[in-house]
């Protein structure tokens, strides 16, 4: 009995692989922080991010279910402010951002013979199709959190807590890999995307399209088009769900296909963005096991362990 209690206590103190990855990303981007001069508030935010990630990498939250839940979800939540600060990092990389849309447009024409982001809507200007594809594109936002939440709460996936928790950890890690891989490319090679160059001719207006445009206007970072993080994250979620909660994965998969098509149809991404995003999402899933193995090699005491109550 005592041995089981000790084992459970230790399992709740396992490290977070996603948090370790966040630490590497924060340290990598640290030299770009003083883009507009050293700012005390900006440095304080960076210190808070780094300290939180470091704490998560060392301890998973003790015995309190609420604390363990926060520690388990924190790596995924930390991605949101990291996305918001991307324009600052782009400025820090160059002083003045130079967008690479012309290069992407050349690749686009070489691959497709045209630019689908400017022609698809005009070829199929059907309001119902437009609204469906825009709804699929908008599904990205709940797709970030809903599938992991279903897994975390035990509504689908493995029945026993340790296996379910390991599946949740793998899913969060894959998502963090997918996000951060996109972020690095955004900083090194910012691309605006066709949305900033004009709406595609013939795209039908509708309430769902207007909703998508309003969200993008208020929450998107300029220069974050290539690769499509929408597609990368959706593909990651679909593959991880098919692995750990197949019924959920079978719902996510067609949404992901519609999301990818909607990204181009609505003029939000080049076709190249979508294909590259799909590749990033797939590689993120493939990278989970090797990364966990490497972390255990670097840190012998490291273990990614049950985080659920």
Secondary structure, 3 states (H helix, E strand, C coil): CHHHHHHHHHHCCCCCHHHHHHHHHHHHHHHHCCCCCCCHHHHHHHHHHHHHHHHHHHCCCCCCHHHHHHHHHHHHHHHHHHHHCHHHHHHHHHCCCCCCHHHHHHHHHHHHCCCHHHHHHHHCCCHHHHHHHHHHHHCHHHHHHHHHHHHHCCCCCCCCHHHHHHHHHHHHHHHHHHHHHHHHHHHHCCECCHHHHCCCCCCCCCHHHHHHHHHHHHHCCCCECCCCHHHHHHHHHHHHHHHHCHHHHHHHHHHHHHHHHHHHHCCCCCHHHHHHHHHHHHHHHHHHHHHHHHHHHHCCCCCCCCCCC
